[in-house]
């Protein structure tokens, strides 16, 4: 391996000194993603990258990838860092490639109904741009403000618009990817919307940056709807709100978005902003279309909500929640840290699933909120979050929540989303006998494991010694299970919000 | 749609010194039509070979065992055949062989043409008897065995309160498996067949049951989306046995509106507008006069017929119809009585399918909706030049693409198929944004990015099917 100083000089020669960082502070910023990592994780991994590189062009990304052949440093691509399972965090230092300087919207083709964007652009930026041209994105990830196009593709996100606009996979016409050998691959033929001409795009969906670095995406766009209207309904409990969401699909309605949030979320919001809505278990539904169509959908939604004894809330609440829809985790400010568990569960079992999530949260004595949204006619995303303070000794044990949620998702015939450092142990559980076929994909694209290695089929550690270089993925599961057990042994419930206990009782 | 074997064969053939002098397209033509003036007799013999053994699959255990025998994990003795069959099996498969043989799946109904390279001395699986459908008790989904007929799936789903969103653009009597290892043209207004597949139950090349995807939920964020990357070529990576399919709820009200157009210059902008319509449209089916006559022989055909299937609440459907009428500017007549190709009794469907299947199809052309009329005009002119009357079936998608299946009234011989395909390719090249996606078009394509992707696909196949059992690649 070349010396770090030599590697630094080569990086600076490629990008210039202002776009290569190696100070401790800058490296520290990149040592975690949206989830808080307990300090104990530093015993297992070198989470701090050796260098942070900020390329501005596809050619620069290719040059960085080729440079790693000389330096033998691992490459970790990163978008907005809004992931929650350590997919964009280094495990052995190396070069972290921050894509956020590649954030331009390159072209909008109204005839082909596509927009071409660089991978570092955030979804909100892209959405604002296409809306200014009279179009809309068919689907937008949950954290659109911070989530970059490349990041969401690599995590295989779901989010707003799925029920109506289809999956993120359906919304991508083509990708430019720098492969581990430094060459550029276009993953599909743009004219071939059905993907018959050897479409490799799906392989990069959810790949967590382990097959290559996405630098550009051609996304489909749809005409901007004439009217868009958010509706909110309050329910007696969360399971009833879940039944309401299921009822929407059973009635063959296709709103743009249908989600639920529990009252705890609003307790946290109220602690931060006095003017936030009153705590309640509610469903948020956004309908779009022509004026007549929206009126008809609203009537149908009102009818479905009435069946479940739901109460329609004033339009101001819906408007506000819709306006703030991309900023869902402000509760993080109460606790310094927050952990999200993102799972897909069958829509038919959503009422039971939200109850299970609340039960796990309460058993582990955590503060948190249960949330879910409809992904398609069979699937719901169950994405509860819990608050944690990783500066306290008990803080890291909140990670046990993720393990328990994952186990519950599997029991419900669903699956967790994401792999990364923390969820790698799920791969075999997810794919069973087909796991070897999945590992073949990595073998074909990155046989030398140059890009984001050690996060899919094995867990690399920072240690170079045989026997300790990697731990089997189930080892991670054991670690998280221990965290969950320690969490249960904790005598008291977390109290990040004074009103929380009171709310739980009321 | 299986393709890698043909593609690999052509790629290897162009490297043979004796054949390298032929240009790629001439070689493909010679291989496709089995031209004995160009190709050596041995090679022609290989291309004309048919799999000697056909196994009618009744249960997946048989397939598992067969695969284990073929990849050498088990002996033929364990197949439990009678002495006569055992002898035949061993002789035909050439156990103790010197070249690869494997297992291939036979599509029930093939829209276009057979593959260039047939299975060499291996086993063909016939899934016509493997046709169960298991609807979920709660939720809009079903597990359909690959031999299950689409029409049966569609009718039974409706009876149980579900709606199967994907329909065959050319209404032949396809089985579900035909979309995985054949060329069934299933699609909806909102997406292709793959968008509605949650998972495949398969047998891996090592004889294990392997589920690709998740039966009850969508496949997002689970490492690589191998399911959707391989669906068009699924039969070359695994042996698909069943598909977990995602449906929609049956809408409270459904209505098929039929618009007639007499001018292609009015049809194209109307289709373009219609493709921006939004939710509520289940499918849009377009036919020219020739196709309309086949589908509805009792009704005088219009120059162009656009059928739009709407689904909505009982009150909402009127609003949708109103908006639709505005979008379909320029139509000549409109009615709500003309039957659509799908909601008809099964016998009538089969009768129509038999009639439609007589035509010669060359594969799919994806053409921008706004160029559809122009494209069709060129196809018809080409048909007239080739002494083969031309027509087309198409389905419109909300991406603004008309998935078009040109056909010809001509005998189905391979020379004609090839020449007509080449003619369509030449027409497609004149339309920006159009793509010809037939198997022959894949073999002709020499765009570097496409070749790179195919090479990666082939590498992936060789990694996953290291046992060389599932449609093993063949070299000339």
Interface residues (C-beta under 8 A of the other chain):
Chain A: X111 X112 X113 X155 X156 X157 X158 X164 X166 X167 X168 X169 X170 X185 X186 X187 X188 X189 X191 X192 X193 X194 X195 X196 X197 X198 X199 X200 X201 X202 X203 X204 X205 X206 X207 X208 X210 X211 X220 X222 X223 X225 X249 X250 X251 X252 X253 X254 X288 X289 X290 X292 X293 X296 X297 X299 X300 X342 X344 X345 X346 X347 X348 X375 X376 X377 X378 X379 X413 X414 X415 X416 X417 X418 X419 X427 X430 X431 X432 X433 X434 X436 X437 X438 X440 X441 X442 X443 X444 X445 X456
Chain B: X1 X136 X138 X139 X140 X141 X163 X187 X190 X191 X192 X194 X195 X198 X202 X204 X208 X209 X210 X211 X212 X214 X215 X216 X217 X218 X220 X221 X222 X223 X224 X225 X226 X227 X228 X229 X232 X237 X238 X246 X247 X248 X249 X250 X251 X252 X276 X278 X279 X280 X311 X312 X313 X315 X316 X319 X320 X322 X323 X364 X366 X368 X370 X397 X398 X399 X400 X401 X403 X433 X434 X435 X437 X442 X445 X447 X449 X450 X452 X453 X454 X456 X457 X459 X460 X463 X464
